[in-house]
Amino acid sequence: MWRRSAGFTLIELLVAMSIFAMVALMAYSGLDIVMKAGKQGDAHAVKLAALQTAFAILERDIEQAVNRSIRNSFGDNQPAMEGDEEVIEFTRTGRRNPGGFSRSNLQRIAYGIEDEQLMRASWQVLDRAQDSEFVSGPLFEEVESIKFSYLDDQLEWHNRWPVQNLTQAAAPSPGLPRAIELIIESEQWGKIRRVFRVAGVPPP
């Protein structure tokens, strides 16, 4: 007598394929979530590294600020450091010279915000001529606003340097502040506050 061979019916096969498709879909969805989270984590890490690098460059420049005034392209004197809440410009030392060229180790630096980017500018010379050019580049993006503040010898903060309410007789040489505070507002990071000590000035 012939025995019937065991096998799947068409309905059973369709049910098995449906279950397999559902399991595969769930597995793909989970993998997609993991991959997206990984990409977001990588992007976050890149932006965090850019922020930390920007603060490191800022700290290096401000801590090496020196009391050396300059002449601008019109021949007028500019103090060693001048700035308001959105722009700061100063002279710093420690300019690298790996090529051993015959030039000063001092450099004029400026910081400001442009197109929601924290920008750093530098000049090749201190006392400028009419054709003196500067080089600038972004340090950090997605910046909504910045605010610089300046700490004087009386441990009072000001939104401008040199302090405007001091006369020349009271302050013939404005010098440098004791410290500089920077507040950056960003959509991703919120409000970030950092205080940088000016190394050439004794701490309070």
Secondary structure as GFF3:
##gff-version 3
##sequence-region A 1 204
A	DSSP	alpha_helix	10	63	.	.	.	ID=ss1
A	DSSP	beta_strand	70	71	.	.	.	ID=ss2
A	DSSP	beta_strand	77	78	.	.	.	ID=ss3
A	DSSP	beta_strand	81	83	.	.	.	ID=ss4
A	DSSP	beta_strand	88	92	.	.	.	ID=ss5
A	DSSP	beta_strand	107	114	.	.	.	ID=ss6
A	DSSP	beta_strand	117	123	.	.	.	ID=ss7
A	DSSP	beta_strand	134	141	.	.	.	ID=ss8
A	DSSP	beta_strand	143	151	.	.	.	ID=ss9
A	DSSP	beta_strand	157	158	.	.	.	ID=ss10
A	DSSP	beta_strand	179	186	.	.	.	ID=ss11
A	DSSP	beta_strand	190	197	.	.	.	ID=ss12
###
